[in-house]
Amino acid sequence: MEVLKNEWYAAAWSNEVTEKPLARMIANEPIVFFRDAEGKVSGLMDHCCHRGAPLSLGKVIPEGLQCGYHGLVFNGAGKCVKIPGQEQIPARACVKSYVVHEKDQLVWIWVGDPEVADTSLIPDYGFHDDSTNWPHKHGVLHLKCNYMLVIDNLMDLTHLAYVHTKTIGSGAAAAHVEAIMKTEHTPRGVKFSRWMLDHEPPLTYSKAVKFNGNVDRWQEFEFVAPGSVIQFTGATDAGTGAYDRGARDGGFALRVFHGVTPETDGSCFYFYSTANGYRRDEPIATEELFDEVTRTFLEDKLILEEQQARLAWVPSPPLLDIVSDRARVAARRYMETRLKQQAESKSQTSRCEAGVARAEH
């Protein structure tokens, strides 16, 4: 599986990484995450350099991560700092370390060249730290599908009318298919907005807040490569100014962070959080929203995993693009361009290295 290397991927929620090692495969690389005595998160290849045992089967001690097979200890930089029964530690007693960074309650990992890791490229999502205005709850799902199928799903919301008929997609299908839509290219991906005016509110919305009748509903999604999608959706009573004046207070408002990270060619991790902008002082509202949205994501999971199975079984026939695919196609094209640039850069580096080798001989 070809993925963008010099980018940040969501690796774990901060509260997933504790004093116990956390094993996670990311972009086909086995990685173990752990916190040291100061609480700093580190990421190492989950492979002891002694006999190849998974370091995730070991334990965290004051000196670092201790292998559970023969007791070698590695610090956060991957250097072996202790070998039981042996005073001298060989220079090659080390394991690959990864650049990791905590931000907005997530642990991010850089899977490319550590020398060019730039934390400013991590998407900003301060809503995770704004519990007063946006109380939230988060979770993670494991999906047996390529991570880009999840991005595809988030970039084409017409599926709501057919997959989520009992939650966020309830109501007339035409409202979803005929939404007023605008798509924009961004420096790191694509974003779109959709409006459904004077339509019946979906069940998820009407269970959360009281409306007087039909609503004006908005959906704003931004794809930030390689795997983040930032969502702001909601609705207010029809004709009260949400669409023409930006008056969005007083109704239903939902923010969702989607972090989609490749595990293998055919599987991924789906990190998500839901934040309610209504009934903010009622913890039950946050819980109910999270449960409601999780149910919709499980509906997506069923479709996407079956889609992955079919694509693996029948990979040859070209798939059809339709008008509702505008944002999805834009996201795919952005990724294809970046992957092509990455391949060209790699090829150029290889040619240069070959030239140097010939000159030395």
ZILINRA-V196151 format. One record per pair of residues at least 24 apart in sequence whose C-alpha atoms are under 10 Angstrom apart, sorted by sequence separation. I is the first residue (numbers start at 1). J is the second residue. If there is no record, write none. Layout:
((I;J) (I;J))
//
This chain:
((3;27) (17;41) (22;46) (30;54) (31;55) (32;56) (36;60) (37;61) (38;62) (48;72) (104;128) (105;129) (175;199) (194;218) (195;219) (211;235) (212;236) (213;237) (214;238) (215;239) (216;240) (218;242) (231;255) (232;256) (252;276) (253;277) (254;278) (2;27) (3;28) (17;42) (21;46) (31;56) (32;57) (34;59) (35;60) (36;61) (37;62) (48;73) (103;128) (104;129) (174;199) (175;200) (193;218) (194;219) (195;220) (211;236) (212;237) (213;238) (214;239) (215;240) (216;241) (217;242) (218;243) (230;255) (231;256) (232;257) (252;277) (253;278) (272;297) (1;27) (2;28) (30;56) (34;60) (35;61) (36;62) (37;63) (48;74) (103;129) (104;130) (193;219) (194;220) (209;235) (210;236) (211;237) (212;238) (216;242) (217;243) (230;256) (231;257) (251;277) (252;278) (1;28) (14;41) (36;63) (37;64) (172;199) (192;219) (193;220) (194;221) (209;236) (210;237) (211;238) (215;242) (216;243) (229;256) (230;257) (231;258) (250;277) (251;278) (252;279) (270;297) (36;64) (171;199) (172;200) (192;220) (193;221) (229;257) (230;258) (249;277) (250;278) (251;279) (35;64) (36;65) (171;200) (172;201) (191;220) (192;221) (193;222) (205;234) (206;235) (228;257) (229;258) (230;259) (249;278) (34;64) (35;65) (44;74) (48;78) (170;200) (171;201) (172;202) (191;221) (192;222) (205;235) (218;248) (228;258) (229;259) (23;54) (34;65) (44;75) (49;80) (170;201) (171;202) (190;221) (191;222) (192;223) (205;236) (217;248) (227;258) (228;259) (229;260) (270;301) (11;43) (23;55) (24;56) (33;65) (43;75) (44;76) (48;80) (169;201) (170;202) (171;203) (190;222) (191;223) (216;248) (227;259) (228;260) (22;55) (23;56) (32;65) (42;75) (43;76) (44;77) (45;78) (50;83) (105;138) (168;201) (169;202) (170;203) (189;222) (190;223) (191;224) (201;234) (202;235) (226;259) (227;260) (228;261) (21;55) (22;56) (23;57) (42;76) (43;77) (44;78) (168;202) (169;203) (170;204) (188;222) (189;223) (190;224) (201;235) (217;251) (221;255) (226;260) (227;261) (256;290) (21;56) (22;57) (41;76) (42;77) (43;78) (44;79) (155;190) (167;202) (168;203) (169;204) (170;205) (188;223) (189;224) (190;225) (201;236) (216;251) (217;252) (218;253) (219;254) (220;255) (221;256) (223;258) (224;259) (226;261) (227;262) (254;289) (20;56) (21;57) (40;76) (42;78) (155;191) (156;192) (166;202) (167;203) (168;204) (186;222) (188;224) (189;225) (201;237) (215;251) (217;253) (221;257) (226;262) (20;57) (21;58) (155;192) (157;194) (165;202) (166;203) (167;204) (168;205) (181;218) (183;220) (185;222) (186;223) (187;224) (188;225) (189;226) (200;237) (201;238) (215;252) (256;293) (20;58) (21;59) (164;202) (165;203) (166;204) (167;205) (168;206) (179;217) (180;218) (181;219) (182;220) (183;221) (184;222) (185;223) (186;224) (187;225) (188;226) (191;229) (193;231) (195;233) (197;235) (198;236) (199;237) (200;238) (267;305) (20;59) (21;60) (36;75) (167;206) (179;218) (181;220) (183;222) (189;228) (190;229) (191;230) (192;231) (193;232) (194;233) (195;234) (196;235) (197;236) (198;237) (199;238) (211;250) (266;305) (19;59) (20;60) (36;76) (167;207) (179;219) (189;229) (191;231) (193;233) (195;235) (197;237) (198;238) (210;250) (211;251) (19;60) (20;61) (35;76) (197;238) (198;239) (209;250) (210;251) (211;252) (267;308) (18;60) (19;61) (34;76) (175;217) (196;238) (197;239) (209;251) (210;252) (228;270) (230;272) (234;276) (266;308) (33;76) (49;92) (50;93) (208;251) (209;252) (227;270) (228;271) (229;272) (231;274) (232;275) (234;277) (266;309) (21;65) (49;93) (50;94) (208;252) (209;253) (228;272) (20;65) (21;66) (48;93) (49;94) (50;95) (197;242) (206;251) (208;253) (19;65) (48;94) (49;95) (197;243) (205;251) (206;252) (266;312) (48;95) (49;96) (195;242) (196;243) (205;252) (47;95) (48;96) (195;243) (204;252) (205;253) (45;94) (46;95) (47;96) (205;254) (44;94) (45;95) (46;96) (44;95) (45;96) (46;97) (201;252) (44;96) (45;97) (43;96) (44;97) (45;98) (43;97) (44;98) (42;97) (43;98) (44;99) (42;98) (43;99) (44;100) (42;99) (43;100) (41;99) (42;100) (43;101) (41;100) (42;101) (40;100) (41;101) (40;101) (41;102) (40;102) (157;219) (43;107) (157;221) (31;96) (32;97) (33;98) (42;107) (43;108) (156;221) (31;97) (32;98) (41;107) (43;109) (155;221) (31;98) (33;100) (42;109) (43;110) (121;188) (154;221) (155;222) (154;222) (155;223) (208;276) (154;223) (209;278) (208;278) (209;279) (208;279) (151;223) (33;107) (151;225) (155;229) (151;226) (154;229) (151;227) (154;230) (209;285) (150;227) (151;228) (154;231) (208;285) (148;226) (151;229) (208;286) (147;226) (148;227) (147;227) (208;288) (207;288) (208;289) (29;111) (207;289) (26;109) (27;111) (204;288) (205;289) (26;111) (204;289) (207;292) (205;292) (14;102) (204;292) (11;100) (13;102) (14;103) (17;106) (203;292) (204;293) (10;100) (11;101) (12;102) (13;103) (14;104) (15;105) (16;106) (17;107) (8;99) (9;100) (10;101) (11;102) (13;104) (14;105) (15;106) (16;107) (8;100) (10;102) (13;105) (14;106) (15;107) (204;296) (8;101) (10;103) (12;105) (13;106) (14;107) (12;106) (13;107) (14;108) (11;106) (12;107) (13;108) (10;106) (11;107) (12;108) (9;106) (10;107) (11;108) (12;109) (9;107) (10;108) (11;109) (8;107) (9;108) (10;109) (11;110) (8;108) (9;109) (10;110) (7;108) (8;109) (9;110) (123;224) (7;109) (8;110) (9;111) (122;224) (123;225) (7;110) (8;111) (121;224) (122;225) (6;110) (7;111) (8;112) (121;225) (154;258) (223;327) (5;110) (6;111) (7;112) (123;228) (125;230) (222;327) (223;328) (226;331) (5;111) (6;112) (7;113) (122;228) (123;229) (124;230) (221;327) (225;331) (4;111) (5;112) (6;113) (123;230) (151;258) (223;330) (224;331) (3;111) (4;112) (5;113) (6;114) (150;258) (151;259) (223;331) (226;334) (3;112) (6;115) (7;116) (8;117) (150;259) (151;260) (222;331) (225;334) (226;335) (6;116) (7;117) (8;118) (150;260) (225;335) (6;117) (7;118) (8;119) (149;260) (150;261) (6;118) (7;119) (10;122) (147;259) (148;260) (226;338) (8;121) (9;122) (147;260) (148;261) (225;338) (7;121) (8;122) (9;123) (146;260) (147;261) (148;262) (7;122) (8;123) (146;261) (147;262) (146;262) (147;263) (143;260) (145;262) (146;263) (147;264) (149;266) (136;254) (138;256) (140;258) (142;260) (145;263) (146;264) (147;265) (148;266) (150;268) (134;253) (136;255) (137;256) (138;257) (140;259) (141;260) (142;261) (143;262) (144;263) (145;264) (146;265) (147;266) (148;267) (149;268) (150;269) (134;254) (135;255) (136;256) (140;260) (143;263) (144;264) (145;265) (146;266) (147;267) (148;268) (150;270) (134;255) (142;263) (144;265) (145;266) (146;267) (147;268) (144;266) (145;267) (146;268) (147;269) (143;266) (144;267) (145;268) (146;269) (147;270) (143;267) (144;268) (145;269) (168;292) (13;138) (142;267) (143;268) (144;269) (167;292) (168;293) (13;139) (142;268) (143;269) (167;293) (12;139) (13;140) (141;268) (142;269) (143;270) (169;296) (12;140) (127;255) (141;269) (142;270) (167;295) (168;296) (127;256) (128;257) (140;269) (141;270) (142;271) (166;295) (167;296) (127;257) (140;270) (141;271) (166;296) (139;270) (140;271) (141;272) (164;295) (165;296) (125;257) (139;271) (140;272) (164;296) (138;271) (139;272) (140;273) (163;296) (164;297) (138;272) (139;273) (192;326) (193;327) (137;272) (138;273) (139;274) (164;299) (192;327) (137;273) (138;274) (160;296) (163;299) (164;300) (191;327) (192;328) (136;273) (137;274) (138;275) (163;300) (190;327) (191;328) (136;274) (137;275) (189;327) (190;328) (135;274) (136;275) (137;276) (163;302) (190;329) (191;330) (134;274) (135;275) (136;276) (160;300) (163;303) (190;330) (191;331) (134;275) (135;276) (136;277) (159;300) (189;330) (190;331) (133;275) (134;276) (135;277) (184;326) (185;327) (189;331) (190;332) (133;276) (134;277) (135;278) (181;324) (183;326) (184;327) (188;331) (189;332) (131;275) (133;277) (134;278) (135;279) (136;280) (182;326) (183;327) (189;333) (190;334) (1;146) (128;273) (130;275) (131;276) (132;277) (133;278) (134;279) (135;280) (179;324) (181;326) (182;327) (183;328) (185;330) (186;331) (189;334) (127;273) (128;274) (133;279) (134;280) (135;281) (154;300) (177;323) (178;324) (181;327) (184;330) (185;331) (188;334) (189;335) (128;275) (133;280) (134;281) (135;282) (136;283) (153;300) (177;324) (183;330) (187;334) (188;335) (127;275) (132;280) (133;281) (135;283) (186;334) (131;280) (132;281) (136;285) (137;286) (185;334) (131;281) (135;285) (136;286) (137;287) (150;300) (153;303) (188;338) (135;286) (136;287) (139;290) (150;301) (153;304) (134;286) (135;287) (137;289) (138;290) (152;304) (106;259) (136;289) (137;290) (141;294) (136;290) (137;291) (140;294) (150;304) (139;294) (143;298) (149;304) (150;305) (138;294) (141;297) (145;301) (149;305) (141;298) (143;300) (144;301) (147;304) (143;301) (144;302) (145;303) (146;304) (149;307) (142;301) (143;302) (145;304) (146;305) (149;308) (141;301) (144;304) (145;305) (143;304) (144;305) (145;306) (146;307) (143;305) (144;306) (145;307) (146;308) (144;307) (145;308) (144;308) (145;309) (106;271) (143;308) (144;309) (159;324) (145;311) (158;324) (145;312) (157;324) (158;325) (156;324) (157;325) (155;324) (156;325) (155;325) (156;326) (157;327) (155;326) (156;327) (157;328) (153;325) (155;327) (156;328) (152;325) (154;327) (155;328) (156;329) (154;328) (155;329) (152;327) (153;328) (155;330) (152;328) (155;331) (151;328) (152;329) (155;332) (149;328) (152;331) (151;331) (152;332) (151;332) (148;331) (148;332) (148;335) (9;225) (10;226) (8;225) (9;226) (10;227) (7;225) (8;226) (9;227) (10;228) (7;226) (8;227) (9;228) (6;226) (7;227) (8;228) (4;225) (5;226) (4;226) (3;226) (4;227) (30;263) (27;261) (28;262) (29;263) (26;261) (27;262) (28;263) (29;264) (25;261) (26;262) (27;263) (28;264) (25;262) (26;263) (27;264) (28;265) (25;263) (26;264) (27;265) (24;263) (25;264) (28;267) (27;267) (26;267) (27;268) (25;267) (26;268) (25;268) (26;269) (25;269) (24;269) (12;259) (10;258) (11;259) (10;259) (11;260) (12;261) (9;259) (10;260) (11;261) (9;260) (10;261) (11;262) (9;261) (10;262) (11;263) (8;261) (9;262) (12;269) (11;269) (12;270) (13;271) (3;262) (10;269) (11;270) (12;271) (13;272) (10;270) (11;271) (1;262) (10;271) (1;263) (3;265) (1;264) (2;265) (1;265) (1;266) (4;335) (3;335) (4;336) (4;338) (5;339) (3;338) (4;339) (3;339) (4;340) (6;342) (2;339) (4;341) (5;342) (4;342) (3;342) (4;343) (2;342) (2;343))
//
